[in-house]
Amino acid sequence: MSLESVTTSIDDAVSDFFEPVAKHVGDVVFYTVPVGDTDLPLIVAWLVIAGLIFTTWFGLIQVRKFKLAIDVVRGKYDEEGSPGEVNHFQALTAAVSGTVGLGNIAGVAVAVSIGGPGATFWMILCGLLGMASKFVEVTLGVKYREEHEDGTVSGGPMHYLPKGLAERFGSGGARFGKVLAVLASIMILFFGLFGGNLFQTNQSYAQVASTFGGEDGFMASSAGAVLFGLVVAALVGLVLLGGIRSIASVTSKLVPAMAGMYIVACLAVIIVNVTAVPDAVQGIIQGAFEAEGVAGGVIGALIVGFQRAAFSNEAGLGSAPIAHSAVKTKHPASEGLVALLEPFIDTVIICTMTALTIAIANPASWAEARAGEDIGGVTITSDAFETVLPWFPNLLTVAVLLFAFSTILTWGYYGLKAWTYLFGKSRTSETVFKATWSLFVVAGSLLSLDTLISLADSALFLLSVFNIIGLYLLAPVVKRELNSFLDFVRSRKAQAAVGSGDPEDERESAKAV
């Protein structure tokens, strides 16, 4: 029996067993209600409403403190001897690498195909709201992180839910928080193995096989699949062995490089078609409020845009605080401010660049997709770039590989923290997880396991239910932490002003941050 027939049999067996479960869970998690002529998934509303509430609660913090967030990333308010493992920039890139991925390339193309160009406007708005949710959850992640004897730290919803709720509400809060923490850990681990690992390997392998030789090439064979899986597994294993310091070292170089490469390609298409930019921008704005020909009209465009942004930047899901908790700081809110930049980078910049490129290039495949043809999102994005850059499919392959690799690394770290929370932090426990994670990388090049990946998507968004309940209950803690950090910033500015001896500087330092 050939390897291909074996893997096909496994795929079929897994699908037959888990398909009813995946469908039932998916129907519950992604339950929709009719809004106008379309349907709204309640989980999307849950995430967007949280972003709106936190935006209001913290007085539009994503706008007022945007510059301060940039200053923190630059290290302007770093302090010697702060606990943690990585600096602010490394923590940011490690977390961004978990959100910037295939969804930014393929998912956006699907969104503007279903919701038209106007979906882009609502995608941007949802990304801006998500910045506030990200600020809240990451501040809590650093506030309640656990520092280990070996100098490493662990954070995330599995830590701030039980500790924070116990601190605010006593023994009852501790019990409730413990239940939420265990459920959150299970959801993170399950999604990590299937969505953050197997799916990423599977999709990147498919792109490599398609680009290099197609169906008749070596890479499309079982031997090519195994070779690809083993190489990626070895690279991932080497980086994971180094912990968050190693992951952060890789992602701090990889994320800017891959994002920069992708944005430059977008700009190339935009510059060549610069005369089409005004019409494309007008189409995005007009389509947001006059989405004619789109299923569900304006509401349909809004829902698709919100859904794509919520699925892309993971604001409110509780995953990013795990990476950010490793930051070197004495002020939890400082990293919360850094984290609010994530949805801006992921959604407002990269997703918007993809949408704008497609709208400007207007490839034939996009028109076919809008007419109802089943066209893959990657195909639409690739065709848009190919109108200006004929060699772009090769560059897209590199981008997909980089996006997938960085996502596997980051979710490997998330999964490890969930695993050690559930099964204990010991060398044996960590080794078992890392070996399992690497095996899933190899399996990803051979198996699709679409049913389990669908189930993993449900797990990830079910995580947001547990997480956001905790965020609402712990928001007053975040408010105190923010005020504490702003007092620290004012103090630093005042010291700098006194040191300069400039009266004008002293007057400036007296102003509120």
PEMOTA-V644475 format. One record per residue. N is the residue number from 1. RES is the residue in one small letter. OMEGA is omega in whole degrees, 0 to 359 (* if undefined). NEAR is the number of other C-alpha atoms within 10 Angstrom. Layout:
BEGIN
n->(N | N)
res->(RES | RES)
omega->(OMEGA | OMEGA)
near->(NEAR | NEAR)
END
This chain:
BEGIN
n->(1 | 2 | 3 | 4 | 5 | 6 | 7 | 8 | 9 | 10 | 11 | 12 | 13 | 14 | 15 | 16 | 17 | 18 | 19 | 20 | 21 | 22 | 23 | 24 | 25 | 26 | 27 | 28 | 29 | 30 | 31 | 32 | 33 | 34 | 35 | 36 | 37 | 38 | 39 | 40 | 41 | 42 | 43 | 44 | 45 | 46 | 47 | 48 | 49 | 50 | 51 | 52 | 53 | 54 | 55 | 56 | 57 | 58 | 59 | 60 | 61 | 62 | 63 | 64 | 65 | 66 | 67 | 68 | 69 | 70 | 71 | 72 | 73 | 74 | 75 | 76 | 77 | 78 | 79 | 80 | 81 | 82 | 83 | 84 | 85 | 86 | 87 | 88 | 89 | 90 | 91 | 92 | 93 | 94 | 95 | 96 | 97 | 98 | 99 | 100 | 101 | 102 | 103 | 104 | 105 | 106 | 107 | 108 | 109 | 110 | 111 | 112 | 113 | 114 | 115 | 116 | 117 | 118 | 119 | 120 | 121 | 122 | 123 | 124 | 125 | 126 | 127 | 128 | 129 | 130 | 131 | 132 | 133 | 134 | 135 | 136 | 137 | 138 | 139 | 140 | 141 | 142 | 143 | 144 | 145 | 146 | 147 | 148 | 149 | 150 | 151 | 152 | 153 | 154 | 155 | 156 | 157 | 158 | 159 | 160 | 161 | 162 | 163 | 164 | 165 | 166 | 167 | 168 | 169 | 170 | 171 | 172 | 173 | 174 | 175 | 176 | 177 | 178 | 179 | 180 | 181 | 182 | 183 | 184 | 185 | 186 | 187 | 188 | 189 | 190 | 191 | 192 | 193 | 194 | 195 | 196 | 197 | 198 | 199 | 200 | 201 | 202 | 203 | 204 | 205 | 206 | 207 | 208 | 209 | 210 | 211 | 212 | 213 | 214 | 215 | 216 | 217 | 218 | 219 | 220 | 221 | 222 | 223 | 224 | 225 | 226 | 227 | 228 | 229 | 230 | 231 | 232 | 233 | 234 | 235 | 236 | 237 | 238 | 239 | 240 | 241 | 242 | 243 | 244 | 245 | 246 | 247 | 248 | 249 | 250 | 251 | 252 | 253 | 254 | 255 | 256 | 257 | 258 | 259 | 260 | 261 | 262 | 263 | 264 | 265 | 266 | 267 | 268 | 269 | 270 | 271 | 272 | 273 | 274 | 275 | 276 | 277 | 278 | 279 | 280 | 281 | 282 | 283 | 284 | 285 | 286 | 287 | 288 | 289 | 290 | 291 | 292 | 293 | 294 | 295 | 296 | 297 | 298 | 299 | 300 | 301 | 302 | 303 | 304 | 305 | 306 | 307 | 308 | 309 | 310 | 311 | 312 | 313 | 314 | 315 | 316 | 317 | 318 | 319 | 320 | 321 | 322 | 323 | 324 | 325 | 326 | 327 | 328 | 329 | 330 | 331 | 332 | 333 | 334 | 335 | 336 | 337 | 338 | 339 | 340 | 341 | 342 | 343 | 344 | 345 | 346 | 347 | 348 | 349 | 350 | 351 | 352 | 353 | 354 | 355 | 356 | 357 | 358 | 359 | 360 | 361 | 362 | 363 | 364 | 365 | 366 | 367 | 368 | 369 | 370 | 371 | 372 | 373 | 374 | 375 | 376 | 377 | 378 | 379 | 380 | 381 | 382 | 383 | 384 | 385 | 386 | 387 | 388 | 389 | 390 | 391 | 392 | 393 | 394 | 395 | 396 | 397 | 398 | 399 | 400 | 401 | 402 | 403 | 404 | 405 | 406 | 407 | 408 | 409 | 410 | 411 | 412 | 413 | 414 | 415 | 416 | 417 | 418 | 419 | 420 | 421 | 422 | 423 | 424 | 425 | 426 | 427 | 428 | 429 | 430 | 431 | 432 | 433 | 434 | 435 | 436 | 437 | 438 | 439 | 440 | 441 | 442 | 443 | 444 | 445 | 446 | 447 | 448 | 449 | 450 | 451 | 452 | 453 | 454 | 455 | 456 | 457 | 458 | 459 | 460 | 461 | 462 | 463 | 464 | 465 | 466 | 467 | 468 | 469 | 470 | 471 | 472 | 473 | 474 | 475 | 476 | 477 | 478 | 479 | 480 | 481 | 482 | 483 | 484 | 485 | 486 | 487 | 488 | 489 | 490 | 491 | 492 | 493 | 494 | 495 | 496 | 497 | 498 | 499 | 500 | 501 | 502 | 503 | 504 | 505 | 506 | 507 | 508 | 509 | 510 | 511 | 512 | 513)
res->(m | s | l | e | s | v | t | t | s | i | d | d | a | v | s | d | f | f | e | p | v | a | k | h | v | g | d | v | v | f | y | t | v | p | v | g | d | t | d | l | p | l | i | v | a | w | l | v | i | a | g | l | i | f | t | t | w | f | g | l | i | q | v | r | k | f | k | l | a | i | d | v | v | r | g | k | y | d | e | e | g | s | p | g | e | v | n | h | f | q | a | l | t | a | a | v | s | g | t | v | g | l | g | n | i | a | g | v | a | v | a | v | s | i | g | g | p | g | a | t | f | w | m | i | l | c | g | l | l | g | m | a | s | k | f | v | e | v | t | l | g | v | k | y | r | e | e | h | e | d | g | t | v | s | g | g | p | m | h | y | l | p | k | g | l | a | e | r | f | g | s | g | g | a | r | f | g | k | v | l | a | v | l | a | s | i | m | i | l | f | f | g | l | f | g | g | n | l | f | q | t | n | q | s | y | a | q | v | a | s | t | f | g | g | e | d | g | f | m | a | s | s | a | g | a | v | l | f | g | l | v | v | a | a | l | v | g | l | v | l | l | g | g | i | r | s | i | a | s | v | t | s | k | l | v | p | a | m | a | g | m | y | i | v | a | c | l | a | v | i | i | v | n | v | t | a | v | p | d | a | v | q | g | i | i | q | g | a | f | e | a | e | g | v | a | g | g | v | i | g | a | l | i | v | g | f | q | r | a | a | f | s | n | e | a | g | l | g | s | a | p | i | a | h | s | a | v | k | t | k | h | p | a | s | e | g | l | v | a | l | l | e | p | f | i | d | t | v | i | i | c | t | m | t | a | l | t | i | a | i | a | n | p | a | s | w | a | e | a | r | a | g | e | d | i | g | g | v | t | i | t | s | d | a | f | e | t | v | l | p | w | f | p | n | l | l | t | v | a | v | l | l | f | a | f | s | t | i | l | t | w | g | y | y | g | l | k | a | w | t | y | l | f | g | k | s | r | t | s | e | t | v | f | k | a | t | w | s | l | f | v | v | a | g | s | l | l | s | l | d | t | l | i | s | l | a | d | s | a | l | f | l | l | s | v | f | n | i | i | g | l | y | l | l | a | p | v | v | k | r | e | l | n | s | f | l | d | f | v | r | s | r | k | a | q | a | a | v | g | s | g | d | p | e | d | e | r | e | s | a | k | a | v)
omega->(182 | 179 | 181 | 179 | 178 | 181 | 177 | 179 | 179 | 178 | 182 | 181 | 179 | 180 | 181 | 184 | 188 | 185 | 178 | 179 | 181 | 181 | 181 | 180 | 179 | 179 | 180 | 184 | 183 | 179 | 183 | 173 | 181 | 175 | 185 | 181 | 181 | 182 | 179 | 174 | 183 | 180 | 177 | 177 | 179 | 181 | 182 | 179 | 177 | 178 | 180 | 181 | 181 | 175 | 179 | 184 | 183 | 170 | 177 | 186 | 182 | 177 | 185 | 186 | 181 | 181 | 178 | 178 | 178 | 180 | 179 | 178 | 180 | 178 | 184 | 183 | 176 | 177 | 177 | 175 | 179 | 179 | 179 | 186 | 185 | 179 | 185 | 182 | 180 | 177 | 179 | 182 | 177 | 180 | 179 | 181 | 178 | 181 | 179 | 183 | 185 | 178 | 179 | 181 | 185 | 185 | 180 | 179 | 177 | 181 | 182 | 174 | 181 | 186 | 181 | 181 | 182 | 178 | 180 | 180 | 182 | 175 | 179 | 181 | 180 | 177 | 179 | 178 | 181 | 178 | 180 | 178 | 181 | 178 | 184 | 186 | 180 | 175 | 178 | 179 | 180 | 181 | 187 | 179 | 179 | 179 | 183 | 183 | 182 | 178 | 178 | 179 | 176 | 179 | 181 | 183 | 179 | 177 | 185 | 177 | 179 | 183 | 182 | 181 | 176 | 180 | 184 | 191 | 175 | 187 | 178 | 177 | 179 | 180 | 180 | 179 | 179 | 178 | 179 | 182 | 179 | 178 | 179 | 180 | 179 | 180 | 180 | 182 | 182 | 179 | 181 | 183 | 186 | 181 | 183 | 181 | 187 | 182 | 181 | 179 | 182 | 183 | 179 | 176 | 180 | 180 | 179 | 181 | 180 | 183 | 185 | 173 | 179 | 185 | 183 | 183 | 180 | 184 | 180 | 181 | 178 | 179 | 178 | 180 | 180 | 179 | 179 | 181 | 181 | 180 | 180 | 180 | 179 | 180 | 180 | 181 | 180 | 181 | 181 | 180 | 180 | 179 | 185 | 179 | 180 | 179 | 181 | 179 | 179 | 185 | 179 | 175 | 185 | 185 | 177 | 181 | 184 | 178 | 179 | 179 | 182 | 180 | 178 | 178 | 177 | 181 | 179 | 179 | 182 | 182 | 179 | 181 | 188 | 180 | 180 | 184 | 181 | 180 | 180 | 179 | 178 | 179 | 179 | 181 | 181 | 181 | 179 | 184 | 179 | 187 | 180 | 179 | 179 | 179 | 180 | 178 | 183 | 181 | 178 | 178 | 180 | 183 | 180 | 179 | 179 | 183 | 181 | 181 | 181 | 181 | 187 | 189 | 175 | 178 | 179 | 183 | 178 | 182 | 184 | 180 | 180 | 179 | 183 | 183 | 181 | 186 | 176 | 178 | 173 | 185 | 182 | 183 | 178 | 179 | 173 | 178 | 177 | 184 | 181 | 176 | 184 | 179 | 178 | 179 | 186 | 188 | 186 | 181 | 191 | 178 | 180 | 178 | 178 | 181 | 181 | 179 | 180 | 181 | 181 | 181 | 178 | 181 | 182 | 181 | 178 | 179 | 179 | 179 | 179 | 178 | 176 | 178 | 179 | 181 | 180 | 181 | 179 | 180 | 180 | 180 | 179 | 180 | 179 | 179 | 184 | 178 | 179 | 184 | 184 | 181 | 188 | 179 | 177 | 178 | 179 | 177 | 178 | 180 | 180 | 179 | 180 | 179 | 183 | 182 | 181 | 178 | 178 | 179 | 184 | 180 | 173 | 178 | 177 | 181 | 179 | 181 | 177 | 180 | 183 | 176 | 182 | 189 | 176 | 180 | 176 | 180 | 180 | 180 | 182 | 179 | 178 | 180 | 183 | 176 | 178 | 180 | 180 | 177 | 178 | 177 | 179 | 180 | 182 | 179 | 182 | 186 | 175 | 178 | 184 | 182 | 179 | 178 | 175 | 178 | 179 | 176 | 178 | 180 | 182 | 182 | 170 | 175 | 181 | 178 | 180 | 186 | 186 | 173 | 178 | 180 | 178 | 184 | 184 | 180 | 178 | 177 | 180 | 179 | 179 | 180 | 179 | 180 | 179 | 180 | 179 | 175 | 178 | 180 | 178 | 180 | 179 | 180 | 180 | 178 | 180 | 181 | 178 | 180 | 181 | 180 | 181 | 180 | 181 | 177 | 180 | 178 | 180 | 183 | 181 | 181 | 178 | 180 | *)
near->(5 | 8 | 13 | 15 | 11 | 13 | 17 | 16 | 13 | 15 | 18 | 15 | 13 | 15 | 18 | 12 | 12 | 17 | 17 | 12 | 15 | 21 | 15 | 12 | 17 | 19 | 13 | 15 | 20 | 17 | 14 | 16 | 11 | 9 | 13 | 12 | 11 | 16 | 17 | 21 | 19 | 15 | 21 | 22 | 16 | 14 | 26 | 23 | 16 | 22 | 24 | 18 | 15 | 23 | 22 | 13 | 14 | 17 | 13 | 17 | 17 | 23 | 14 | 12 | 16 | 15 | 11 | 19 | 19 | 15 | 15 | 18 | 22 | 14 | 12 | 12 | 17 | 18 | 12 | 8 | 9 | 13 | 16 | 20 | 20 | 23 | 22 | 23 | 19 | 26 | 31 | 26 | 28 | 32 | 26 | 28 | 30 | 29 | 29 | 28 | 25 | 21 | 21 | 26 | 26 | 19 | 23 | 32 | 32 | 24 | 25 | 28 | 28 | 21 | 29 | 31 | 29 | 31 | 34 | 35 | 24 | 24 | 28 | 22 | 17 | 28 | 32 | 24 | 27 | 32 | 30 | 32 | 31 | 30 | 31 | 32 | 35 | 34 | 29 | 30 | 33 | 32 | 25 | 21 | 24 | 17 | 15 | 10 | 7 | 6 | 9 | 15 | 21 | 26 | 28 | 31 | 36 | 30 | 25 | 30 | 32 | 23 | 20 | 24 | 22 | 18 | 15 | 15 | 14 | 12 | 13 | 12 | 18 | 19 | 16 | 16 | 25 | 20 | 15 | 21 | 27 | 19 | 19 | 28 | 25 | 20 | 23 | 31 | 24 | 21 | 27 | 28 | 24 | 26 | 25 | 30 | 28 | 29 | 28 | 25 | 32 | 22 | 18 | 24 | 26 | 17 | 20 | 22 | 22 | 17 | 16 | 15 | 12 | 15 | 12 | 11 | 13 | 14 | 22 | 18 | 17 | 17 | 14 | 17 | 24 | 17 | 15 | 22 | 23 | 18 | 13 | 20 | 23 | 14 | 13 | 21 | 19 | 13 | 18 | 22 | 14 | 12 | 16 | 25 | 20 | 16 | 26 | 29 | 17 | 17 | 28 | 19 | 13 | 19 | 24 | 14 | 14 | 21 | 21 | 13 | 16 | 19 | 16 | 13 | 21 | 21 | 17 | 16 | 21 | 22 | 13 | 13 | 14 | 14 | 11 | 14 | 17 | 11 | 14 | 21 | 18 | 13 | 19 | 24 | 18 | 17 | 24 | 25 | 17 | 16 | 24 | 16 | 13 | 22 | 16 | 20 | 21 | 24 | 23 | 25 | 33 | 26 | 24 | 29 | 29 | 27 | 23 | 28 | 34 | 26 | 18 | 24 | 30 | 26 | 34 | 31 | 26 | 27 | 32 | 32 | 31 | 29 | 32 | 34 | 30 | 29 | 24 | 22 | 23 | 18 | 21 | 25 | 28 | 28 | 33 | 30 | 29 | 28 | 32 | 30 | 24 | 27 | 31 | 20 | 18 | 24 | 29 | 22 | 15 | 22 | 30 | 19 | 23 | 27 | 31 | 23 | 26 | 27 | 24 | 22 | 23 | 18 | 19 | 11 | 21 | 27 | 14 | 14 | 19 | 18 | 13 | 11 | 12 | 10 | 17 | 15 | 24 | 22 | 15 | 26 | 28 | 25 | 22 | 27 | 26 | 16 | 15 | 18 | 15 | 11 | 12 | 17 | 21 | 15 | 16 | 22 | 21 | 17 | 21 | 24 | 23 | 21 | 26 | 25 | 25 | 30 | 28 | 30 | 28 | 30 | 29 | 28 | 22 | 28 | 28 | 27 | 26 | 29 | 20 | 16 | 18 | 16 | 11 | 13 | 14 | 9 | 8 | 10 | 14 | 18 | 13 | 12 | 17 | 20 | 13 | 12 | 26 | 25 | 17 | 21 | 30 | 24 | 23 | 27 | 26 | 27 | 21 | 22 | 23 | 20 | 21 | 25 | 20 | 19 | 23 | 25 | 22 | 22 | 24 | 25 | 26 | 22 | 25 | 23 | 19 | 22 | 25 | 22 | 13 | 23 | 26 | 14 | 14 | 20 | 18 | 13 | 17 | 22 | 15 | 12 | 20 | 22 | 12 | 15 | 17 | 18 | 14 | 14 | 19 | 16 | 14 | 14 | 20 | 19 | 13 | 15 | 19 | 13 | 11 | 12 | 10 | 11 | 11 | 10 | 16 | 18 | 11 | 13 | 20 | 13 | 10 | 9 | 13)
END
